[in-house]
Amino acid sequence: MLTTILLATLLNPQTQEGLIVFSPTSTTDAHLLDNDGTILHTWSTAYMPGQACYLLPDGDLMRT
């Protein structure tokens, strides 16, 4: 599932250059990826994600 979503996102011609914050709804992890799909960082928490995740200017992750 994660692979399918990532491929669809990364292969989309409308994908902009930059980093992608991705938090699957089935895990307590969130991932920071580059446009090649390389995981640059992973955050693990005890809580399931809500509807969105944001990378804050100081590098912290906020999930709502």
C-alpha positions as CSV (number, residue, x, y, z in Angstrom):
1,M,0.0,0.0,0.0
2,L,2.7,2.5,1.0
3,T,4.7,1.7,-2.1
4,T,1.7,2.2,-4.4
5,I,0.8,5.6,-2.9
6,L,4.5,6.7,-3.0
7,L,4.9,5.7,-6.6
8,A,1.7,7.4,-7.6
9,T,2.9,10.6,-5.9
10,L,6.4,10.5,-7.1
11,L,5.6,9.6,-10.7
12,N,2.9,12.2,-11.0
13,P,4.1,14.8,-13.6
14,Q,2.5,17.6,-11.4
15,T,4.7,16.7,-8.4
16,Q,6.9,19.7,-7.5
17,E,10.6,19.5,-6.6
18,G,11.1,19.4,-2.9
19,L,10.4,17.2,0.1
20,I,7.3,15.2,0.9
21,V,6.0,14.6,4.4
22,F,4.0,11.4,4.4
23,S,2.1,9.8,7.3
24,P,0.3,6.6,6.4
25,T,-3.0,6.2,8.3
26,S,-2.3,2.6,9.2
27,T,0.9,3.3,11.2
28,T,2.2,5.6,13.9
29,D,5.1,6.8,11.7
30,A,5.6,9.8,9.5
31,H,8.3,10.0,6.9
32,L,10.2,12.8,5.1
33,L,11.0,11.8,1.5
34,D,12.8,13.4,-1.4
35,N,11.4,13.3,-4.9
36,D,13.3,10.0,-5.6
37,G,11.3,8.3,-2.8
38,T,14.3,8.1,-0.5
39,I,13.3,8.3,3.2
40,L,15.4,11.0,4.7
41,H,13.8,10.9,8.2
42,T,11.2,9.0,10.1
43,W,9.3,10.1,13.2
44,S,7.7,7.5,15.4
45,T,5.0,8.2,18.0
46,A,2.6,6.3,20.1
47,Y,-0.4,7.8,18.4
48,M,-2.1,7.2,15.1
49,P,-2.2,10.2,12.7
50,G,-5.3,12.3,12.1
51,Q,-6.0,14.1,8.9
52,A,-2.7,16.0,8.2
53,C,0.9,16.3,9.1
54,Y,3.1,19.4,8.8
55,L,6.9,19.9,8.9
56,L,7.5,23.0,11.1
57,P,10.4,25.5,10.4
58,D,12.4,24.1,13.3
59,G,12.2,20.5,11.9
60,D,9.5,19.3,14.3
61,L,6.5,17.4,13.0
62,M,3.0,18.4,13.8
63,R,0.2,15.8,13.1
64,T,-3.5,16.7,13.5
